[in-house]
Amino acid sequence: MLKGIKWHVVLFTFAIVFGILLGTFQLYQSKLLPDKISKDISGVKHVRSVIVQNAAQGYAANIKLDRVNDLMKTYKEIEKKTEKYSVKIDIRIIDNTDGKLNNIYYNSQFAIYEALQKGDYIKMNEVIKNDAEKVGALSHIYIDRENIYVDLRDGSNYLYRIIPREIAKGDNKNG
């Protein structure tokens, strides 16, 4: 049955087909999929621009946001757009910050990470709000089971930070 088959033609054909498949996959991974992800995320309200790049593990989506009314809601909408892809997408929010807002955030990190350890989110909110008010800025803090969302505003500048919230020992994962 296999007599008369020219193995060098079979191997050559296999190599060509494999090369075409590999090239198509590389094109999909490096150009087509990032463009599709970018287009999906761009459809979210308040997204000004999106650049999706290959990262060490999956993709990094650098998302420039305009000023938003509800940072948590906007972030959740972006997450929902990325969840339909079977690859890991690291969401990186780009804001329009300045030195004043960076200082408020820097000084608030102790309260944020203490709240993550001890669960005193009310105190964290008060510390951030007081630090912002001292310099004439506004703060909006949102929290859910996954993250803490820090939104600081001063004039036309705004700082957005999403801090992952790991479930502390003893927390009920079903509640």
Phi and psi restraints in degrees (value plus and minus 20) as a CYANA .aco file:
   2 LEU   PHI    -112.9   -72.9
   2 LEU   PSI     -13.8    26.2
   3 LYS   PHI     -91.8   -51.8
   3 LYS   PSI     122.8   162.8
   4 GLY   PHI      66.7   106.7
   4 GLY   PSI     -24.8    15.2
   5 ILE   PHI     -98.9   -58.9
   5 ILE   PSI     109.6   149.6
   6 LYS   PHI    -109.7   -69.7
   6 LYS   PSI      80.8   120.8
   7 TRP   PHI     -81.5   -41.5
   7 TRP   PSI     -52.4   -12.4
   8 HIS   PHI     -87.6   -47.6
   8 HIS   PSI     -51.8   -11.8
   9 VAL   PHI     -90.6   -50.6
   9 VAL   PSI     -61.5   -21.5
  10 VAL   PHI     -82.7   -42.7
  10 VAL   PSI     -66.9   -26.9
  11 LEU   PHI     -84.9   -44.9
  11 LEU   PSI     -60.5   -20.5
  12 PHE   PHI     -83.8   -43.8
  12 PHE   PSI     -64.4   -24.4
  13 THR   PHI     -83.0   -43.0
  13 THR   PSI     -63.9   -23.9
  14 PHE   PHI     -79.9   -39.9
  14 PHE   PSI     -64.0   -24.0
  15 ALA   PHI     -83.0   -43.0
  15 ALA   PSI     -61.2   -21.2
  16 ILE   PHI     -84.7   -44.7
  16 ILE   PSI     -69.0   -29.0
  17 VAL   PHI     -82.0   -42.0
  17 VAL   PSI     -63.3   -23.3
  18 PHE   PHI     -82.2   -42.2
  18 PHE   PSI     -62.5   -22.5
  19 GLY   PHI     -82.3   -42.3
  19 GLY   PSI     -61.8   -21.8
  20 ILE   PHI     -85.4   -45.4
  20 ILE   PSI     -64.2   -24.2
  21 LEU   PHI     -82.7   -42.7
  21 LEU   PSI     -63.4   -23.4
  22 LEU   PHI     -84.9   -44.9
  22 LEU   PSI     -62.3   -22.3
  23 GLY   PHI     -83.6   -43.6
  23 GLY   PSI     -61.9   -21.9
  24 THR   PHI     -83.8   -43.8
  24 THR   PSI     -62.4   -22.4
  25 PHE   PHI     -83.3   -43.3
  25 PHE   PSI     -62.5   -22.5
  26 GLN   PHI     -83.0   -43.0
  26 GLN   PSI     -61.4   -21.4
  27 LEU   PHI     -81.9   -41.9
  27 LEU   PSI     -63.4   -23.4
  28 TYR   PHI     -81.7   -41.7
  28 TYR   PSI     -66.9   -26.9
  29 GLN   PHI     -88.7   -48.7
  29 GLN   PSI     -57.2   -17.2
  30 SER   PHI    -114.6   -74.6
  30 SER   PSI     -42.1    -2.1
  31 LYS   PHI    -146.9  -106.9
  31 LYS   PSI     -75.0   -35.0
  32 LEU   PHI     -88.1   -48.1
  32 LEU   PSI     -67.1   -27.1
  33 LEU   PHI     -85.9   -45.9
  33 LEU   PSI     -66.5   -26.5
  34 PRO   PHI     -79.6   -39.6
  34 PRO   PSI     -57.3   -17.3
  35 ASP   PHI     -84.8   -44.8
  35 ASP   PSI     -59.3   -19.3
  36 LYS   PHI     -87.7   -47.7
  36 LYS   PSI     -63.1   -23.1
  37 ILE   PHI     -81.1   -41.1
  37 ILE   PSI     -66.2   -26.2
  38 SER   PHI     -79.9   -39.9
  38 SER   PSI     -63.1   -23.1
  39 LYS   PHI     -84.5   -44.5
  39 LYS   PSI     -61.6   -21.6
  40 ASP   PHI     -82.9   -42.9
  40 ASP   PSI     -66.3   -26.3
  41 ILE   PHI     -87.0   -47.0
  41 ILE   PSI     -54.8   -14.8
  42 SER   PHI     -81.4   -41.4
  42 SER   PSI     -40.8    -0.8
  43 GLY   PHI     -95.9   -55.9
  43 GLY   PSI     -29.0    11.0
  44 VAL   PHI     -98.6   -58.6
  44 VAL   PSI     116.1   156.1
  45 LYS   PHI     -78.3   -38.3
  45 LYS   PSI     120.8   160.8
  46 HIS   PHI      59.3    99.3
  46 HIS   PSI     -19.3    20.7
  47 VAL   PHI    -104.2   -64.2
  47 VAL   PSI      98.5   138.5
  48 ARG   PHI    -105.2   -65.2
  48 ARG   PSI     -65.4   -25.4
  49 SER   PHI    -174.9  -134.9
  49 SER   PSI     136.7   176.7
  50 VAL   PHI    -158.6  -118.6
  50 VAL   PSI     112.3   152.3
  51 ILE   PHI    -146.2  -106.2
  51 ILE   PSI      97.8   137.8
  52 VAL   PHI    -126.8   -86.8
  52 VAL   PSI     106.4   146.4
  53 GLN   PHI    -148.5  -108.5
  53 GLN   PSI     136.4   176.4
  54 ASN   PHI     -85.7   -45.7
  54 ASN   PSI     119.4   159.4
  55 ALA   PHI    -144.1  -104.1
  55 ALA   PSI     157.4   197.4
  56 ALA   PHI     -76.3   -36.3
  56 ALA   PSI     -63.2   -23.2
  57 GLN   PHI    -149.1  -109.1
  57 GLN   PSI      71.3   111.3
  58 GLY   PHI      76.6   116.6
  58 GLY   PSI    -151.0  -111.0
  59 TYR   PHI    -154.1  -114.1
  59 TYR   PSI     135.3   175.3
  60 ALA   PHI    -136.2   -96.2
  60 ALA   PSI     104.0   144.0
  61 ALA   PHI    -124.9   -84.9
  61 ALA   PSI      87.5   127.5
  62 ASN   PHI    -110.8   -70.8
  62 ASN   PSI      91.2   131.2
  63 ILE   PHI    -136.1   -96.1
  63 ILE   PSI      96.5   136.5
  64 LYS   PHI    -108.2   -68.2
  64 LYS   PSI     100.0   140.0
  65 LEU   PHI    -124.4   -84.4
  65 LEU   PSI     125.0   165.0
  66 ASP   PHI     -96.8   -56.8
  66 ASP   PSI    -198.5  -158.5
  67 ARG   PHI     -86.2   -46.2
  67 ARG   PSI     111.7   151.7
  68 VAL   PHI    -133.5   -93.5
  68 VAL   PSI     136.1   176.1
  69 ASN   PHI    -102.1   -62.1
  69 ASN   PSI     -53.5   -13.5
  70 ASP   PHI    -162.3  -122.3
  70 ASP   PSI      78.4   118.4
  71 LEU   PHI     -79.0   -39.0
  71 LEU   PSI     -61.4   -21.4
  72 MET   PHI     -82.5   -42.5
  72 MET   PSI     -65.5   -25.5
  73 LYS   PHI     -82.8   -42.8
  73 LYS   PSI     -64.8   -24.8
  74 THR   PHI     -83.4   -43.4
  74 THR   PSI     -64.2   -24.2
  75 TYR   PHI     -82.8   -42.8
  75 TYR   PSI     -61.2   -21.2
  76 LYS   PHI     -83.7   -43.7
  76 LYS   PSI     -57.9   -17.9
  77 GLU   PHI     -84.8   -44.8
  77 GLU   PSI     -60.0   -20.0
  78 ILE   PHI     -85.0   -45.0
  78 ILE   PSI     -65.3   -25.3
  79 GLU   PHI     -78.3   -38.3
  79 GLU   PSI     -62.4   -22.4
  80 LYS   PHI     -80.8   -40.8
  80 LYS   PSI     -58.8   -18.8
  81 LYS   PHI     -85.4   -45.4
  81 LYS   PSI     -55.0   -15.0
  82 THR   PHI    -104.4   -64.4
  82 THR   PSI     -41.3    -1.3
  83 GLU   PHI     -87.0   -47.0
  83 GLU   PSI     -41.3    -1.3
  84 LYS   PHI     -96.1   -56.1
  84 LYS   PSI     -29.4    10.6
  85 TYR   PHI    -114.5   -74.5
  85 TYR   PSI     122.4   162.4
  86 SER   PHI    -105.8   -65.8
  86 SER   PSI      -8.4    31.6
  87 VAL   PHI    -130.2   -90.2
  87 VAL   PSI     138.9   178.9
  88 LYS   PHI     -98.1   -58.1
  88 LYS   PSI     107.3   147.3
  89 ILE   PHI    -142.7  -102.7
  89 ILE   PSI      96.0   136.0
  90 ASP   PHI    -107.7   -67.7
  90 ASP   PSI      94.8   134.8
  91 ILE   PHI    -106.7   -66.7
  91 ILE   PSI     102.6   142.6
  92 ARG   PHI    -141.5  -101.5
  92 ARG   PSI      95.4   135.4
  93 ILE   PHI    -109.2   -69.2
  93 ILE   PSI     111.0   151.0
  94 ILE   PHI    -129.6   -89.6
  94 ILE   PSI     107.5   147.5
  95 ASP   PHI    -133.1   -93.1
  95 ASP   PSI    -181.2  -141.2
  96 ASN   PHI    -151.0  -111.0
  96 ASN   PSI      48.8    88.8
  97 THR   PHI    -111.2   -71.2
  97 THR   PSI     152.8   192.8
  98 ASP   PHI    -163.1  -123.1
  98 ASP   PSI    -199.3  -159.3
  99 GLY   PHI     -81.2   -41.2
  99 GLY   PSI     -58.8   -18.8
 100 LYS   PHI     -82.6   -42.6
 100 LYS   PSI     -68.2   -28.2
 101 LEU   PHI     -87.9   -47.9
 101 LEU   PSI     -57.9   -17.9
 102 ASN   PHI     -81.2   -41.2
 102 ASN   PSI     -59.5   -19.5
 103 ASN   PHI     -86.2   -46.2
 103 ASN   PSI     -61.8   -21.8
 104 ILE   PHI     -78.9   -38.9
 104 ILE   PSI     -68.1   -28.1
 105 TYR   PHI     -83.1   -43.1
 105 TYR   PSI     -64.8   -24.8
 106 TYR   PHI     -78.5   -38.5
 106 TYR   PSI     -65.6   -25.6
 107 ASN   PHI     -90.0   -50.0
 107 ASN   PSI     -43.0    -3.0
 108 SER   PHI    -106.2   -66.2
 108 SER   PSI     -31.5     8.5
 109 GLN   PHI     -80.8   -40.8
 109 GLN   PSI     -53.7   -13.7
 110 PHE   PHI     -81.8   -41.8
 110 PHE   PSI     -64.3   -24.3
 111 ALA   PHI     -86.3   -46.3
 111 ALA   PSI     -58.5   -18.5
 112 ILE   PHI     -83.9   -43.9
 112 ILE   PSI     -69.8   -29.8
 113 TYR   PHI     -94.5   -54.5
 113 TYR   PSI     -46.5    -6.5
 114 GLU   PHI     -87.4   -47.4
 114 GLU   PSI     -60.4   -20.4
 115 ALA   PHI     -83.4   -43.4
 115 ALA   PSI     -57.9   -17.9
 116 LEU   PHI     -83.2   -43.2
 116 LEU   PSI     -55.9   -15.9
 117 GLN   PHI    -100.1   -60.1
 117 GLN   PSI     -62.7   -22.7
 118 LYS   PHI    -121.8   -81.8
 118 LYS   PSI     -36.9     3.1
 119 GLY   PHI      64.1   104.1
 119 GLY   PSI      -8.5    31.5
 120 ASP   PHI    -111.8   -71.8
 120 ASP   PSI      56.4    96.4
 121 TYR   PHI     -96.3   -56.3
 121 TYR   PSI     -44.5    -4.5
 122 ILE   PHI     -86.6   -46.6
 122 ILE   PSI     -64.9   -24.9
 123 LYS   PHI     -82.7   -42.7
 123 LYS   PSI     -62.1   -22.1
 124 MET   PHI     -77.7   -37.7
 124 MET   PSI     -66.8   -26.8
 125 ASN   PHI     -80.2   -40.2
 125 ASN   PSI     -63.3   -23.3
 126 GLU   PHI     -84.4   -44.4
 126 GLU   PSI     -62.1   -22.1
 127 VAL   PHI     -82.6   -42.6
 127 VAL   PSI     -66.8   -26.8
 128 ILE   PHI     -85.2   -45.2
 128 ILE   PSI     -63.7   -23.7
 129 LYS   PHI     -81.3   -41.3
 129 LYS   PSI     -64.7   -24.7
 130 ASN   PHI     -85.8   -45.8
 130 ASN   PSI     -62.2   -22.2
 131 ASP   PHI     -82.2   -42.2
 131 ASP   PSI     -59.8   -19.8
 132 ALA   PHI     -88.9   -48.9
 132 ALA   PSI     -65.2   -25.2
 133 GLU   PHI     -83.4   -43.4
 133 GLU   PSI     -52.9   -12.9
 134 LYS   PHI     -79.5   -39.5
 134 LYS   PSI     -50.0   -10.0
 135 VAL   PHI    -131.2   -91.2
 135 VAL   PSI      -7.8    32.2
 136 GLY   PHI      60.4   100.4
 136 GLY   PSI       3.3    43.3
 137 ALA   PHI    -127.5   -87.5
 137 ALA   PSI     147.7   187.7
 138 LEU   PHI    -131.1   -91.1
 138 LEU   PSI     129.9   169.9
 139 SER   PHI    -150.5  -110.5
 139 SER   PSI     123.1   163.1
 140 HIS   PHI    -153.9  -113.9
 140 HIS   PSI     100.8   140.8
 141 ILE   PHI    -135.8   -95.8
 141 ILE   PSI     109.7   149.7
 142 TYR   PHI    -141.7  -101.7
 142 TYR   PSI     132.6   172.6
 143 ILE   PHI    -167.0  -127.0
 143 ILE   PSI     121.1   161.1
 144 ASP   PHI    -160.1  -120.1
 144 ASP   PSI    -189.5  -149.5
 145 ARG   PHI     -86.8   -46.8
 145 ARG   PSI     -45.0    -5.0
 146 GLU   PHI    -117.6   -77.6
 146 GLU   PSI     -56.1   -16.1
 147 ASN   PHI    -163.5  -123.5
 147 ASN   PSI     144.2   184.2
 148 ILE   PHI    -131.1   -91.1
 148 ILE   PSI     112.4   152.4
 149 TYR   PHI    -133.1   -93.1
 149 TYR   PSI      96.2   136.2
 150 VAL   PHI    -126.0   -86.0
 150 VAL   PSI     104.1   144.1
 151 ASP   PHI    -146.5  -106.5
 151 ASP   PSI      88.9   128.9
 152 LEU   PHI    -131.9   -91.9
 152 LEU   PSI     119.9   159.9
 153 ARG   PHI    -155.5  -115.5
 153 ARG   PSI     121.1   161.1
 154 ASP   PHI    -171.5  -131.5
 154 ASP   PSI      84.1   124.1
 155 GLY   PHI      41.7    81.7
 155 GLY   PSI    -146.1  -106.1
 156 SER   PHI    -107.4   -67.4
 156 SER   PSI     -22.1    17.9
 157 ASN   PHI    -116.0   -76.0
 157 ASN   PSI     128.4   168.4
 158 TYR   PHI    -170.8  -130.8
 158 TYR   PSI     124.6   164.6
 159 LEU   PHI    -141.2  -101.2
 159 LEU   PSI     109.5   149.5
 160 TYR   PHI    -140.6  -100.6
 160 TYR   PSI     107.8   147.8
 161 ARG   PHI    -153.8  -113.8
 161 ARG   PSI     115.2   155.2
 162 ILE   PHI    -135.5   -95.5
 162 ILE   PSI      95.3   135.3
 163 ILE   PHI    -127.8   -87.8
 163 ILE   PSI      97.8   137.8
 164 PRO   PHI     -80.5   -40.5
 164 PRO   PSI     118.4   158.4
 165 ARG   PHI    -130.2   -90.2
 165 ARG   PSI      88.3   128.3
 166 GLU   PHI    -103.2   -63.2
 166 GLU   PSI     119.6   159.6
 167 ILE   PHI     -87.7   -47.7
 167 ILE   PSI     101.6   141.6
 168 ALA   PHI     -92.2   -52.2
 168 ALA   PSI     137.8   177.8
 169 LYS   PHI     -78.5   -38.5
 169 LYS   PSI     115.2   155.2
 170 GLY   PHI      72.3   112.3
 170 GLY   PSI     -32.9     7.1
 171 ASP   PHI     -89.4   -49.4
 171 ASP   PSI     124.7   164.7
 172 ASN   PHI    -101.9   -61.9
 172 ASN   PSI      92.6   132.6
 173 LYS   PHI     -90.3   -50.3
 173 LYS   PSI     -35.4     4.6
 174 ASN   PHI    -113.6   -73.6
 174 ASN   PSI     -29.3    10.7
